[in-house]
Amino acid sequence: MNFEELKALYLRRQSCRAFSGAPVPRELLEKVCSVALLAPSACNAQPWKLVAVTGENVKKIAPCMQGMGMNKFASDAGALVAVCAGRSNASAKAGGKMVGTDFTANDLGILTAHLVLAAEAAGLASCILGWRSEKKLCAALSLPEKTYIPVVVALGYCADGYAIREKKRKPLEETFTLL
Ligand SMILES: Cc1cc2nc3c(=O)[nH]c(=O)nc-3n(C[C@H](O)[C@H](O)[C@H](O)COP(=O)(O)O)c2cc1C
C-alpha cells in the first residue's frame, strides 16, 4: 500500500453510527483482530485482550455502552469488541515506573487504532465507544472485576446510504510544530 492509498484508508475510516444489523462472520472478525494484534506495545508486553461478541450477544452487551441517549446504534453492530487490559510483563512495568507512567493505556489506544483501520481495510465499518460501564462489561463478559476496558469497538456494515463525511480536524499549524 502506498502513501496515497493509506491516506485514502484514513479518510474513509469514520465513526459509523448506523449499522445494518448484519453479523460479522467469525473468520472475518478473527482475521481483522489478528492483524490489529500486530500493533506495537511498550517492551512488546502486549498488555491486552480483545473480547468479542457477535449475533444475539451484541444485543446483550450493547446496553453496557448505552444510557442517556448514547450509542443506541451499538445494538445493530455486527460485532462488539471490548479492548481489555491483560497481562503485561516485568520490563514494561519496571520501565513505566522508572519514567513515571503506566504504558497500558497508551498500548490499548494503539491497538484500538490498528483495529479500526484493519477493519476498514477489510470492508468493515467501526465506531470506538468510550462511553461504557466497565462494571457492567466485566459482569456481562465474565471478566475479572475492575478489568480496565477503555473502549469497546463496534464493528459491522453501515446502514444503506450512510455517507462518508468530510474530516473535521484542527489545522496542522495548531497541532504540529517543527522546532
Ligand atoms: C476514545 C474514544 C472514545 C469514543 N467514544 C465514542 C462513543 O462513546 N460514542 C460515539 O458515538 N463515538 C465515540 N467516539 C468517536 C469520536 O467521536 C470520533 O472518532 C471523532 O468525532 C472523529 O470522527 P471520525 O471517527 O468519524 O473521524 C470515540 C472515539 C474515541 C477515540
The ligand as an SDF file (V2000), in Angstrom:
LIG
                    3D

 31 33  0  0  0  0  0  0  0  0999 V2000
  -11.5180    7.1130   22.9740 C   0  0  0  0  0  0  0  0  0  0  0  0
  -12.6930    7.3840   22.0790 C   0  0  0  0  0  0  0  0  0  0  0  0
  -13.9760    7.2690   22.5920 C   0  0  0  0  0  0  0  0  0  0  0  0
  -15.0940    7.4800   21.7560 C   0  0  0  0  0  0  0  0  0  0  0  0
  -16.3500    7.2500   22.2600 N   0  0  0  0  0  0  0  0  0  0  0  0
  -17.4180    7.3660   21.4350 C   0  0  0  0  0  0  0  0  0  0  0  0
  -18.7120    6.9910   21.8910 C   0  0  0  0  0  0  0  0  0  0  0  0
  -18.9230    6.5180   23.0040 O   0  0  0  0  0  0  0  0  0  0  0  0
  -19.7440    7.1320   21.0240 N   0  0  0  0  0  0  0  0  0  0  0  0
  -19.5860    7.6070   19.7380 C   0  0  0  0  0  0  0  0  0  0  0  0
  -20.5630    7.7060   19.0160 O   0  0  0  0  0  0  0  0  0  0  0  0
  -18.3460    7.9570   19.2910 N   0  0  0  0  0  0  0  0  0  0  0  0
  -17.2780    7.8340   20.0880 C   0  0  0  0  0  0  0  0  0  0  0  0
  -16.0060    8.1220   19.6210 N   0  0  0  0  0  0  0  0  0  0  0  0
  -15.8420    8.5440   18.2170 C   0  0  0  0  0  0  0  0  0  0  0  0
  -15.3910   10.0090   18.0950 C   0  0  0  0  0  0  0  0  0  0  0  0
  -16.4630   10.8530   18.3990 O   0  0  0  0  0  0  0  0  0  0  0  0
  -14.8760   10.2130   16.6680 C   0  0  0  0  0  0  0  0  0  0  0  0
  -13.7580    9.3970   16.4390 O   0  0  0  0  0  0  0  0  0  0  0  0
  -14.4780   11.6640   16.3750 C   0  0  0  0  0  0  0  0  0  0  0  0
  -15.5860   12.5190   16.4830 O   0  0  0  0  0  0  0  0  0  0  0  0
  -13.8860   11.8220   14.9690 C   0  0  0  0  0  0  0  0  0  0  0  0
  -14.7990   11.3680   13.9820 O   0  0  0  0  0  0  0  0  0  0  0  0
  -14.4660   10.1810   12.9840 P   0  0  0  0  0  0  0  0  0  0  0  0
  -14.1420    8.9670   13.8210 O   0  0  0  0  0  0  0  0  0  0  0  0
  -15.7420    9.9720   12.2120 O   0  0  0  0  0  0  0  0  0  0  0  0
  -13.3230   10.5830   12.1130 O   0  0  0  0  0  0  0  0  0  0  0  0
  -14.8990    7.8960   20.4090 C   0  0  0  0  0  0  0  0  0  0  0  0
  -13.5890    8.0000   19.9100 C   0  0  0  0  0  0  0  0  0  0  0  0
  -12.5060    7.7400   20.7070 C   0  0  0  0  0  0  0  0  0  0  0  0
  -11.1260    7.8090   20.1070 C   0  0  0  0  0  0  0  0  0  0  0  0
  1  2  1  0
  2  3  1  0
  2 30  2  0
  3  4  2  0
  4  5  1  0
  4 28  1  0
  5  6  2  0
  6  7  1  0
  6 13  1  0
  7  8  2  0
  7  9  1  0
  9 10  1  0
 10 11  2  0
 10 12  1  0
 12 13  2  0
 13 14  1  0
 14 15  1  0
 14 28  1  0
 15 16  1  0
 16 17  1  0
 16 18  1  0
 18 19  1  0
 18 20  1  0
 20 21  1  0
 20 22  1  0
 22 23  1  0
 23 24  1  0
 24 25  2  0
 24 26  1  0
 24 27  1  0
 28 29  2  0
 29 30  1  0
 30 31  1  0
M  END
$$$$
